[in-house]
Amino acid sequence: MPDQKPARGPLYVEATPLYVTLDASPLVSNNVHDLLDLLRSDEFVDAFMELDTAGELAFEELHAALVERLATKVALTGRQACSVAAQLDRLGQERSIPGQQDRRAS
């Protein structure tokens, strides 16, 4: 996997009555920018232009190659990370159902 540079934060924590969400807009914006650059690059332009006639396998292969090249992490300063953690903890506690168990924790 090629080196991926994390997108720069911040992340925004939001809540609905049942869920806590993490707005990763900087990551999405970074990835859309990088995706457009990749699709017009010599490395990917031909594969992208041939998708209409190449079929589902070619689509899946191009998808995998592009995902491999896009950021999957958001870089936060220490202060930003602590703020996000505190917000996630508070909102998660508020939405926890007594007796509810996270299947991954067991």
N, C-alpha and C positions, 0 to 999 in steps of 0.2 A: 504494500500500500504506500503510495507516495506520501511525503510529508504534507500534512494538512495544517494550515495556520488557523488557529481558532479565531472566530469573529470576535470583535470587541463588544463588551456589554454596553449598556446594562440590560438586565432581565427585569421584567415587571411581573409582580405577583398579583393575581386577581382571584376573586372567588365568586362562585355561584352558590346557591343554597346547598348543593351536594358535592361540589368539586372545588379543588384549588387548581388554578391554571397558571402556567408560566408563559408569559408573552415573550417569545424569543425573536421579536421583530428584527434585531440586528443580525441574527443568524440567517433568517430568511432573506433579508435584503442582500447580505453578503453572498449567499448562495445563488440568488437570481442573477446578480451581477457576474459572478464567476461562471455560471451556466451559459449565459449569453456569450461571454468571451470564449468559452470552450467550444460552443457550437459553431462559431465562425472561424475557429482555428483550423489549420491544415490537418491537425490530428483527427478532428471529428466532423468536419463539414461534409465530407462525402458520405459518411455513414448516415448523417442526419438527413441529407437530401434524398437518399435512397430509401428511406423508411416506408414510403407509400407502396413501394413494390417489393420490398425485401421480406416482409412478413413479421410474424410475432417473435420469432427467435432473434432476428436482428434487432428488434425493438428492445427485447429483454437484455441482450448483450450490450447495446448502447446505454441502456438505463444503468446497468451494473457498472460499466466503465465510468460513467458520469458521477454516480453516487460515490464511487471510490475516490474521486477527485475533489468532492465538495466537503466543506467544513461540517463537523459533527459536534463541535464544542463551542461554547462562548467563554471568552476570557474575562474574568471579573477581578477587580482589585480585592484585596482582603476586606476592605470595608463593604464593598458591594456584596461579596459572598456572605458576610455576616448578616447583612440586612436581608438578603433573600432567604437565608436560612431561618432567621427569626420570623419573618413573615410566613414562610411555609409551615414552620412549627406551630405558630399561633393559629393560622387558618385551618391547618390539618387537625389540630386538637379540637377546634370548634365543630368540625364536621365528622369527627369520629363517632361511630356508633358503639356504645358500650358492648363489649363482648365480641366485636368485629375483629377478625384476625386476618392479617395480610398473609396470603398464601405463600409469598416468597420468603417471609420471615421464619416460617416453620421448617 
